[in-house]
Amino acid sequence: MEELEIKKWNYGKYSSTNYGSHTQAIQIGKLTLYFSYDTVVAFRHPDMGMVVCENVFSTTTGKHLNWLEPDKKKRVKYDEFKKKLNEILEKHNLKVR
């Protein structure tokens, strides 16, 4: 059985630690999931690189997305993002609720 290293950290540029829990990244082996609040809004994996969702959420999540990928033209449409996310999660036998 493959041993996976798991790490968790906050991304972004909040000036106060009170907001850090809103922008968390979790790395499981080679897969990194980026959360805005409780929603996965981006992920990175060697098979797909960095994949960032378009902002269909809120102004605050938009700020989080800007930290992850400032070029909005590189962001993926929401339906395509969900498809790619599910594909990579299934590959690793993972599920986001």
N, C-alpha and C positions, 0 to 999 in steps of 0.2 A: 504494500500500500504506500502510495506517495505521501510524503510528509509535506504539508503546506505551512508556510509561515504566514501569520495573520498580523497586520498592523492597522492602527487607526490614528488619524490625525485631523487637524482642522486646516482647511485651506482658506485663502482669501486675505483681505486686508482690513479686517475690523480693528478699530483702534481700541475697542474695549473687549475684554474676555467674556463679557456677558453674552455676546452674540456668537461666540465661537461654536456653540453647539448647533447652530443653524447650517454650518458649512463643514460637514464631515466627509472624510474620505476613508474608505476601508479597502485595504489590499488583502486579497486572498490568493496566495501564490502569485501568478503572473497577471491576475485580474485586479484592477482597481476600480471601485465604484465611487462616484462623487455624488453626494446627497445635498440637496437644498431642503432643509427641514427633514421630512421623512420620505422624500421623493428622489429617486435616482434620476439625475439630470445629465449625467455624462459617465463615460467609462473609458478605460484604457486597457488594451490587451495587445500583445504582439501580433496576433492574427489580423486585427482591424485597426490598430493605432488608437488615437484619441478620437472618440465619437461624442459629440456634444449636441444635445437636443436644442431645437429652436425654442424660444420662450413662448409657451402657451399657458404660463402660470401667473406670475405676479411681477410687480416692479422690483420687489426685493430679490426674487429668484433671478430676475434679469440681471441684477448686479452680480449675483453669484456666477451666472453664465458668462458675464463679461470678464470675470477673473479667469475662468477656465479657457474661454476662446473669445477674444475681443472681436475677431472678424466674423460678423454675423453671416456672411456668405458661406462660411465653412461649416455652419451648423446644419444639422439634419432635421428634416421635417419630422414632426411628432410620430406619425404612424411608422415611418421608416426607422426612427430611433427605437421604438418599442420592439419592432421586428428584429433588429440587430441585437438589442439587449437580450431579448428572449433566446435568440440563437446562441449567443455566447454563454448565457447562464445554463442553458440545457447541456451545452458541451461539457460544462463542469458540474453537472448535476446539482445546480443551485436554483433557488427561486426567491424572488423578492415579493413580499406581501404588501 
